[in-house]
Amino acid sequence: MPSTAFMADVILAPWLVIVPLVGALLAGLWPATARWWGLLTALATLVLALLLALQVHGQGPVVLALGGWSPPLGIALVADGLASLMVLMTAGVGLAISLYALGYLGGTARGRWFWMLWLWLWAAMNALYLSGDVFNLYVTLELVVLASVALVALAGGAAPLAAAMRYLLVSLLGSMAYLMGVVLLYGAYGTLDLQGLGAQVTLSAAPMMAAVLMTVGLLVKSALFPLHVWLPPAHGSAPAPVSAALSALVVKVSFYLILRLWLMVFPELTLPGLDLLMGGLAAAAVLWGGVMALRVSRLKQVVAYSTVAQVGYLFLLFPLLWAAPGGWQAVVFFAVAHGVAKAAVFLAAGTLQQAAGHDRLAELGAVMRGRLKTSFALGIAGASLVGLPLTGGFIAKWLLVQSALEAHLWGWAVVVLGGGLLAGAYVFRLLGPAFEPGPGDRGRPLPAIMEWVPLSLALLTIALGFAGTPALALLARTLVGGGG
Amino acid sequence: MATDPVNLQIYLACGALLFVMGVHALVVRRHLLLKILAINIMGSGIFMVLLGVAAGGEGGVDPVPHALVITGIVVALSATAVALVLMLRVKAATGLARLPRSGPED
């Protein structure tokens, strides 16, 4: 067993699941103090995530068989570079969302449910990132779905409920397709372990069908064009901290799973035309999301369609995966940069919406001029979405274009750059009302934290502009399969 | 004691058929209860394929798929419960247990 060699030092991986789960329980048992449990949990989880990333960076992937049962029967937690980076991103953005929710929800009745569900979602996401077998990934995927659906439904009212219902049905369809793929893989190879599968999968009918089912199921969940119609209503109508969590974190979950499967289980399945098909859909998503973001009239809808466009970039993964060796790392860095920037934009949008009492873009000018900190946050995070220099988004796009050019894939580099122009257009449209002449108006009084958190996240996107090297060093410690 | 291969094929084919019927109903039907039932039928199809896989292995019945089916049933039950509650809320809010036509919302 190679796993025993890595069992040195402290065991961190299980705690990243246990801590948020216990936090969720405590928040559910004592709803009156739920937010303080939430904050405590968020802080503890961030510390654990940092330690885990350092540990993986220092000594390579950590594999842990829970309860001493090794993978064929037991459950293994696997923390490698990719998993620990995603956990760290989740923890960083998660702490920001928790702080923001303190101000946004206060001690309202709705807020009490929020904390339990949000910490549950967090535990589920961490469990998913750290899972080492395909069936556990299914179970954690379902946990993520149920928690996110409940969070969308928190807003109440007909439109959010319908959005939550559609989100649930679409997600369950995706999970079922994924589960069918798991069954086919088990039938063909008699194991569920990612690494075990990766060593055995060869180009044949059963794994190919499994790959198609799992990938399509997960594409539905990650809302790649043309399967995106459920996303804008669900992300746009949820309360601001929930929109941020969904757009910044939950979308990345299914992307991560697709990446993990193609890195570890299916690298031998180089289906001809798949890269072109997926790249085409990705390009269409970038274009369609960008155009729709220019057309819709409400702030949060613009941001939600921007997510549709940015999901497109994530799936440039496929053209890069086989052609450029480091290409997938560029895509992961893009996912992290997008996570931080999109959370900042959604939280800033939530602040403006609360201050103005609505989010009709054309009428937001006065509040934007009155709340400069928030508009500034919107601007910086928007610059990261566009990919302007000095931001994380710039480095991410730079890496993407670089790996596309190294592999002589000029077309995909053009997609990245063209998408940046479209993003520029809709970000300027978001900020436009702030530059109209007229008096400023602070709108309704709001807790100061609702202005500081988006601003801090926006500044974090600038810090990410300098985090390229450590992030890539961490990603180099990722387990990849194939070649068996 | 591997099962007779013809029987096995029947399990796998029926499972696949149930799965496809479920997908069809989920897309075509508009009433939410029917959609939720469709998802459960898809799940049953998957479990049936899994049972076929369990019986078809060499050297007796494989216990792992049984554990997977049990876990899968628990997950499906929770998802169905959430879906049903949500359906009732949608019904209470809109008066209809179906989703509005999709399109760019405003």
Interface residues (C-beta under 8 A of the other chain):
Chain A: L73 F135 Y138 V139 E142 V145 L146 V149 A150 A153 G157 A158 A159 L161 A162 A163 A164 M165 R166 L168 L169 L172 L173 S175 M176 L179 M180 V183 L184 Y186 G187 G190 L192 V229 W230 P232 P233 G236 S237 M292 R295 V296 S297 R298 Q301
Chain B: F19 G22 V23 L26 L32 K35 I36 I39 M42 G43 G45 I46 V49 L50 V53 G56 G57 D62 V64 P65 L68 T71 G72 V75 S78 A79 V82 A83 L86 M87 R89 V90 A93 T94 L99 P100 S102 P104 E105 D106
